[in-house]
């Protein structure tokens, strides 16, 4: 029952990253982030002829899990997945008149994924020594192939404003799109805003200095 077949799998991954950054003006940051990943997978399996011995000690072909005596088969498959994501944005911040703190950011991010697979199997190997699809003789091979693709994209913008570190305002807008949806449902826009009051920086909220010293 030895040497009845194998199932081998090999997977290779390559991950690449590239980031670029520039500051062309005071307070202005330009940044580009790129990531590209490739995964490759190869699988080989084979079922070889196996033998058992009868009461007289003679080797005889044996069935496997109820199949035909000496049934052999081989299969190979491969798939590859390519994935890319990027984020690109500009950020500007500046303090005006020592009280008006402004920060603005706008950019784009995206993802792209491509997948492809291919495989086949065949029965009746000529020899256990060369288990390949080409050396199998059955006239009914099994073949398959597939392809998948999806992508997403989003654009965004955000404005932050603070007056004298007391009054805060944030306004943002984001638009997202996905290839997983169809027609006019692929894109959606999401606005938001918020306001705040930092009461701890108000003059009336600060306790007198002498009270702190006597506490």
C-alpha positions in Angstrom: 0.0 0.0 0.0 3.0 2.3 -0.2 3.7 5.0 -2.8 0.0 5.3 -3.6 0.2 8.9 -4.6 1.0 12.5 -3.5 -0.7 15.8 -3.0 1.8 18.7 -3.3 1.1 22.4 -3.0 3.4 25.3 -3.6 2.5 29.0 -2.9 4.7 32.0 -3.7 4.0 35.5 -2.6 5.5 38.8 -3.7 4.7 42.0 -1.7 5.9 45.4 -3.0 5.4 48.9 -1.5 6.3 52.3 -2.7 5.7 55.6 -0.9 6.4 59.0 -2.3 6.2 62.2 -0.2 6.8 65.9 -1.1 6.5 69.2 0.6 6.6 71.8 -2.2 5.2 74.7 0.0 5.2 75.5 3.7 2.3 73.6 5.3 1.6 71.5 2.2 2.2 67.8 2.1 1.7 65.6 -0.9 1.8 61.8 -0.4 1.3 58.7 -2.6 1.1 55.2 -1.1 1.2 52.2 -3.4 1.0 48.5 -2.5 1.1 45.6 -5.0 0.8 42.0 -4.0 1.0 38.9 -6.2 0.2 35.3 -5.0 0.8 32.3 -7.1 -0.4 28.8 -6.2 0.4 25.4 -7.9 -1.1 22.1 -6.9 -0.2 18.6 -8.1 -1.9 15.4 -7.0 -1.8 11.9 -8.3 -3.4 8.5 -7.4 -1.1 5.7 -8.4 -1.7 2.0 -8.7 -1.5 0.1 -5.5 -1.0 -3.6 -4.8 -1.9 -6.0 -2.1 -0.8 -9.6 -1.6 -3.1 -12.7 -1.7 -2.8 -15.7 0.5 -0.1 -17.1 -1.8 2.0 -14.0 -1.5 1.4 -12.8 -5.0 1.0 -9.1 -5.7 -2.3 -8.1 -7.1 -3.8 -4.7 -8.2 -6.1 -3.4 -5.5 -9.0 -1.0 -5.6 -9.0 2.3 -3.7 -12.2 3.2 -1.8 -14.4 1.0 -3.9 -13.0 2.1 -7.4 -11.7 -0.1 -10.1 -8.7 -2.3 -9.4 -5.5 -0.4 -10.3 -7.3 2.8 -11.1 -4.9 5.8 -11.5 -5.5 9.5 -12.0 -3.6 12.7 -11.9 -4.5 16.4 -11.6 -2.8 19.8 -11.7 -4.2 23.2 -11.0 -2.9 26.7 -10.6 -4.3 30.1 -9.6 -2.9 33.6 -9.4 -4.1 36.6 -7.6 -2.9 40.2 -8.2 -4.0 42.9 -5.7 -3.2 46.6 -5.8 -4.2 49.4 -3.5 -3.2 53.0 -3.5 -3.8 56.1 -1.5 -3.1 59.6 -2.8 -3.8 62.8 -0.9 -2.8 66.3 -0.2 -2.8 67.9 3.2 -2.5 71.6 4.0 -2.4 73.2 7.4 -1.7 76.7 8.5 -2.3 79.0 11.5 -3.5 82.5 10.6 -3.3 85.5 12.9 -2.2 83.2 15.8 -5.9 82.2 16.3 -7.3 80.7 13.1 -6.0 77.1 12.8 -7.0 75.6 9.4 -6.3 72.1 8.1 -7.6 70.7 4.8 -7.0 67.2 3.4 -8.3 65.8 0.1 -7.4 62.6 -1.8 -8.3 59.4 -3.5 -7.9 55.7 -2.5 -8.5 52.6 -4.7 -8.3 48.8 -4.8 -8.0 46.5 -7.8 -8.0 42.7 -7.5 -7.6 40.2 -10.4 -7.9 36.4 -9.9 -7.5 33.6 -12.4 -7.4 29.8 -12.1 -6.9 26.9 -14.4 -6.8 23.1 -13.8 -7.5 19.7 -15.1 -7.3 16.0 -14.2 -7.2 12.7 -16.2 -7.4 9.0 -15.4 -5.4 5.9 -16.5 -1.7 6.7 -16.2 0.6 4.8 -18.5 3.2 4.5 -15.7 3.4 5.3 -12.0 6.9 6.7 -12.7 5.6 9.6 -14.9 2.4 10.9 -13.3 1.4 13.8 -15.6 -1.8 14.7 -17.4 0.0 14.1 -20.8 0.8 10.5 -19.7 -2.8 9.6 -18.8 -4.8 7.8 -21.5 -8.4 8.3 -20.6 -10.4 10.1 -23.3 -12.6 12.1 -20.8 -10.4 14.6 -19.1 -11.8 17.1 -16.6 -11.0 20.7 -17.2 -11.9 24.0 -15.6 -11.0 27.7 -15.7 -12.2 30.8 -14.0 -11.7 34.5 -13.7 -12.7 37.1 -11.1 -12.2 40.8 -10.9 -13.3 43.5 -8.5 -12.4 47.1 -7.8 -13.2 49.9 -5.4 -12.5 53.6 -5.4 -13.2 56.4 -3.0 -12.5 60.2 -2.9 -12.6 62.2 0.2 -12.2 65.7 1.6 -12.1 67.1 5.1 -11.8 70.6 6.6 -10.9 71.3 10.2 -11.1 74.7 11.7 -10.3 75.9 15.2 -10.6 79.4 16.5 -8.2 80.2 19.4 -8.2 76.5 20.5 -11.8 77.0 21.7 -14.3 76.7 18.9 -13.9 73.6 16.7 -15.5 72.7 13.3 -15.1 69.7 11.1 -16.8 69.2 7.7 -16.1 66.1 5.6 -17.3 64.5 2.4 -16.6 61.1 1.0 -17.7 59.3 -2.2 -17.3 55.5 -2.5 -17.7 53.3 -5.5 -17.6 49.5 -5.9 -17.7 47.2 -8.9 -19.6 44.6 -6.8 -22.8 46.7 -7.3 -24.5 47.4 -10.6 -25.9 50.4 -12.4 -26.6 53.5 -10.4 -26.0 51.6 -7.1 -22.2 51.6 -7.5 -21.5 55.0 -6.0 -22.7 56.6 -2.8 -21.8 59.9 -1.1 -21.5 60.4 2.6 -21.3 64.0 4.0 -20.7 64.7 7.7 -20.0 67.6 10.0 -19.3 68.2 13.7 -18.8 71.2 16.0 -17.2 71.5 19.4 -16.5 73.9 22.2 -13.4 73.5 24.3 -14.7 75.2 27.4 -11.5 74.5 29.3 -9.8 77.2 27.3 -12.4 79.9 28.1 -11.2 82.6 30.3 -14.1 82.5 32.7 -13.5 78.7 33.2 -10.0 79.1 34.4 -9.8 79.3 38.3 -7.9 82.2 39.8 -4.2 81.5 40.2 -4.2 82.2 43.9 -6.9 79.5 44.5 -4.6 77.0 42.8 -1.7 78.0 45.1 -3.9 77.7 48.2 -5.5 74.4 47.2 
